[in-house]
Amino acid sequence: MKVILLSAAMGRGVSSKSGAAKPYSFSSISYLVPEKDFIQGDHNIQKCGFEPKSLSMREDQTLYNKFKKITQEQGICEVDLLLEPDPENMSRNIVSDVKLVS
């Protein structure tokens, strides 16, 4: 899946917001997709430009490091994402690899 990559994030820690310590972890990317017009019945909303989206990625330091290297060397750029089923929810996909589009 080719997308315009904005950023990647990965983190883990212990949250104590609710009083009891609760571990958390996350891993995701942000990317851009072209805006789409919305035309339905009496509604005609025209859009142009791009809309930011996010997608979970596999919690893997090596994968995060690939995203970091790409963003440091290329800035905002087009990449090809490899997706796989999310082991926690098989009806969703997560990012499992990334390659710079040349």
Buried (B, 14 or more C-beta within 10 A) or exposed (E): EEBBBBBBEBEEEEEEEEEEEEEEEEBBBBBBEEEEEEEEEEEEEEEEEEEEEEBBBBBBEEBBEBBBEBBEEEEEBBBBBEBEEEEEEEEEBBBBBBEBEE
